[in-house]
Amino acid sequence: MPADGLLARLVTWNPATPLLVAARDLATVGHLSQPQGFWVASALAWGIFVLGLGFYRVTLTVAVERMGA
């Protein structure tokens, strides 16, 4: 990872970075080098998934009602 500059900031704030680093660490080393970032990114991903699933369920019923009318 770059130490400074624009690319370093982008890599630091990219929410996928901890997930990719965790997969690489587990495949090569066998343990997580950044466990806090992995758990935060995982929790954020699950939260967005649950919100998206709820939105899907609500909009699906509305779409089916409109197609039947």
Beta strands, then each sheet from edge to edge (+ up, - down):
end
